Amino acid sequence: MSKEVDSYKLGNIQVTITESDKPNKLHVDCNDGTYHSEFTVRRYEYDNYKRHMNQKITTAYKNQYENS
């Protein structure tokens, strides 16, 4: 099992960051109870652009509800 790096809520979206099998990559898992998304990011991006990543996650989930 991958080690958890961080876990937090973005409104109703639960975000969990874990280590990935690839060096310097992190696995991002997002779930709001209806939609689930997961992707990988470089550790550098997470460390330096976390706010931007969170904005993209929030916008993507908002778009899911608008397009449904």
ABEGO torsion letter per residue (X at the ends): XBBBABBBBBEABBBBBBBBABBGBBBBBBBAGABBBBBBBBAAAAAAAAAAAAAAAAAAAAAAAAAX
